[in-house]
Amino acid sequence: MPPLLEVKDLHTEFRTGAGVVPAVDGISYTVERGETVAIVGESGSGKTAGALSILRLIPDPPGLITRGQMLFDGRDLLRLSDEELRQVRGGDIGMIFQEPMTSLNPVLTIGRQITETLEQHRGTDRAAAHQRAIELLRLVGISDPLRRLKQYPHQFSGGMRQRIMIAIALACDPKLIIADEPTTALDVTIQAQILELMKQLTRRLNVALIIITHNLGIVARYANRVNVMYAGRIVESGPAGKIYHEPRHPYTRALLRSVPRLDRPRRARLDPIEGQPPDLMRLDDGCAFRPRCQYAIGLCGSRRPALEPAVEADHLAACFRATELLAENGRAA
């Protein structure tokens, strides 16, 4: 059976007064049915631009998808008409946007925002949509749903609003949910609750999930596979366990070392990534991570390494020294 989603050589750019920004520079990956895939990287790495490209939500101008394919359930999303794509958005693919405090319409009740999705995408009548909204609020752990449906977003906390966003994303029984930084602006305890809720619901309903985050630690227990992005490209891709225990790209190793860990001494210092992300308008022919990389060699400055297997076919890294890093991981273990 083919993957639910297959992204092939996707290129998205933004045309500004200062020049063209290649925000997404030829990424390719797949999402299987019921699978959770994490896309990880620093701010500006292209994570959100890549996700918005899937639903063609890139503002044009200045954004433009210039090349690639996005096959969802056998259909190329880039070739769909606007009307066909509207049925996919919110219907077959649900989206949880980055900021729960501003993602909901402040002048509509919670109930109306859920039922509107059902009426638009599934043609559900108002009574059935209302009943489904009650079920959805119960599903995401909101008590007294009859009363809550009549309330407005400002009457809910950030964590409750994010639960409502999850309910809206699940309303039409989608095959895929894209969650863009779903725990932004939430405190640590609520972050854990939201992530656990998403994990339980996607497994229970067999919904595929793309979770976008800058924090590798967040997805450690939630993702099946991880794609690490830097400067618009995927630099490492593989099963979550291998990414965490056997990182093969220096950037992935640096991200892991910058995350607090419970198995380290209490006074151990975090190891920050030196330098700043590159200016995407001024990239040269070499590896974009080279100026910040302690493993860089002369070859890194002359051409960009391809994303390819170092040893196992399912663990890819875009690094000329991936095999050496693998050996170093073994010695450290």
Residue pairs with C-beta under 8 A, 6 or more apart in sequence:
1 33
2 71
2 74
3 30
3 31
3 32
3 33
3 71
4 31
4 32
4 33
4 35
4 72
4 73
4 175
4 176
4 208
5 30
5 31
5 54
5 70
5 71
5 72
5 73
5 176
5 208
5 210
6 30
6 31
6 69
6 70
6 71
7 27
7 28
7 29
7 30
7 50
7 54
7 68
7 69
7 70
7 71
8 28
8 68
8 69
8 70
8 71
9 26
9 27
9 28
9 67
9 68
9 69
10 24
10 26
10 27
10 28
10 50
10 53
10 65
10 67
10 68
10 69
10 70
11 22
11 24
11 25
11 26
11 65
11 66
11 67
11 68
12 22
12 23
12 24
12 46
12 49
12 50
12 53
12 58
12 63
12 64
12 65
12 66
13 20
13 21
13 22
13 23
13 24
13 63
13 64
13 66
14 20
14 21
14 23
14 49
14 62
14 63
14 64
15 21
15 61
15 62
15 64
16 62
18 281
19 281
20 281
21 280
21 281
22 232
22 280
22 283
23 46
23 49
23 50
23 63
23 232
23 280
24 46
24 49
24 50
24 53
24 232
25 46
25 231
25 232
25 233
26 67
26 68
26 233
27 46
27 50
27 227
27 229
27 232
27 233
27 234
28 234
28 307
29 37
29 227
29 234
29 237
31 37
31 176
31 208
31 210
32 208
33 175
33 206
33 208
34 202
34 203
34 206
34 207
34 208
35 208
35 209
35 224
35 225
36 199
36 202
36 208
36 209
36 210
36 211
36 222
36 223
36 224
36 225
37 208
37 209
37 210
37 211
37 223
37 224
37 225
37 226
37 227
38 210
38 211
38 212
38 213
38 219
38 222
38 223
38 225
38 226
38 227
38 240
39 47
39 50
39 51
39 210
39 211
39 212
39 213
39 226
39 227
39 229
40 47
40 212
40 213
40 214
40 215
40 216
40 219
40 226
40 227
40 228
40 229
40 255
41 47
41 214
41 228
41 229
41 230
41 255
42 214
42 230
42 273
42 277
43 214
43 277
44 277
44 280
45 229
45 230
45 231
45 232
45 277
46 229
46 231
46 232
46 233
47 180
47 212
47 213
47 214
47 229
48 98
48 180
48 181
48 212
49 58
49 63
49 232
50 229
51 178
51 180
51 210
51 212
52 58
52 180
53 65
53 70
54 70
54 72
54 77
54 93
54 178
55 77
55 85
55 88
55 89
55 93
55 95
55 178
56 65
56 77
56 78
56 85
57 89
58 64
58 65
65 78
68 78
69 76
69 78
70 76
70 77
70 78
71 77
72 88
72 92
72 93
72 176
73 92
73 175
77 85
77 88
80 88
87 121
89 95
90 117
90 120
90 121
90 168
90 171
90 172
90 174
91 121
91 122
91 172
91 174
92 172
92 174
92 175
92 176
93 174
93 175
93 176
93 177
93 178
94 168
94 169
94 170
94 171
94 172
94 174
94 176
94 177
94 178
95 169
95 177
95 178
95 180
96 103
96 162
96 165
96 166
96 169
96 177
96 178
96 179
96 180
96 182
97 103
97 165
97 180
98 180
98 181
98 182
98 184
99 184
99 185
100 158
100 159
100 161
100 162
100 165
100 182
100 184
100 185
100 186
101 158
101 161
101 185
103 161
103 165
104 110
104 113
104 153
104 161
104 164
104 165
105 113
105 153
106 152
106 153
106 154
107 152
108 116
108 152
109 149
109 150
109 151
109 152
110 137
110 148
110 149
110 150
110 151
110 152
110 153
110 156
110 164
111 130
111 133
111 149
111 150
113 164
113 168
114 129
114 132
114 133
114 136
114 137
114 149
114 164
114 167
114 168
114 171
115 124
115 126
115 129
115 130
115 132
115 133
117 168
117 171
117 172
118 124
118 128
118 129
118 132
118 133
118 171
118 172
119 125
119 126
119 129
121 171
121 172
122 172
124 132
130 149
132 171
133 145
133 149
133 167
133 171
134 145
134 146
134 149
136 167
136 168
136 170
136 171
137 145
137 148
137 149
137 164
137 167
138 145
139 167
139 170
139 201
140 163
140 164
140 166
140 167
140 170
140 197
140 201
141 163
141 197
142 148
142 160
142 163
142 164
142 167
153 161
153 164
156 164
158 185
158 186
158 190
159 186
159 190
159 193
159 194
162 182
162 183
162 186
162 190
162 194
163 194
163 197
165 182
166 194
166 197
166 198
166 201
169 177
169 179
170 177
170 201
170 205
170 207
173 205
174 207
175 207
175 208
176 207
176 208
176 209
176 210
177 198
177 202
177 207
177 208
177 209
177 210
178 209
178 210
178 212
179 198
179 209
179 210
179 211
179 212
180 212
181 212
181 213
181 214
182 194
182 195
182 198
182 211
183 190
183 191
183 194
183 195
183 213
183 218
186 194
191 218
195 218
195 222
198 209
198 211
198 222
199 221
199 222
201 207
202 208
202 209
211 219
211 222
211 223
213 219
215 259
216 226
216 243
216 244
216 252
216 255
216 256
216 259
217 259
217 260
217 261
219 226
219 240
220 240
220 244
223 240
224 239
224 240
225 237
225 238
225 239
225 240
226 236
226 237
226 238
226 239
226 240
226 243
227 234
227 236
227 237
228 234
228 235
228 236
228 237
228 243
228 249
228 251
228 252
228 255
229 235
230 251
230 277
230 288
230 289
231 277
231 278
231 280
231 283
231 288
231 289
232 280
233 288
233 304
233 307
233 318
234 307
234 316
234 318
235 249
235 251
235 252
235 289
235 307
235 317
235 318
235 319
236 243
236 247
236 248
236 249
236 251
236 252
236 307
236 316
236 317
236 318
236 319
237 307
237 315
237 316
237 317
238 248
238 312
238 314
238 315
238 316
239 314
239 315
242 312
242 314
242 315
243 252
243 315
244 256
245 329
246 315
246 326
246 329
247 253
247 256
247 325
247 329
248 310
248 315
248 317
248 319
248 322
248 325
248 326
248 329
249 289
249 317
249 318
249 319
249 322
249 325
250 289
250 293
250 294
250 295
250 319
250 321
250 325
251 273
251 289
251 292
251 293
252 317
253 325
254 271
254 273
254 292
255 273
257 270
257 271
258 270
258 271
258 272
258 273
259 270
260 270
273 292
274 292
275 291
275 292
278 288
278 291
284 301
285 302
285 303
285 304
286 300
286 301
286 302
286 303
286 304
287 293
287 296
287 300
287 301
287 304
287 305
287 318
287 319
287 320
288 304
290 296
290 300
290 301
293 300
295 319
295 321
295 324
295 325
297 320
297 321
299 320
300 320
304 318
305 318
305 319
305 320
306 318
307 316
307 317
307 318
308 316
308 317
308 318
309 315
309 316
310 316
310 317
310 319
310 322
310 323
310 326
311 323
311 326
317 325
319 325
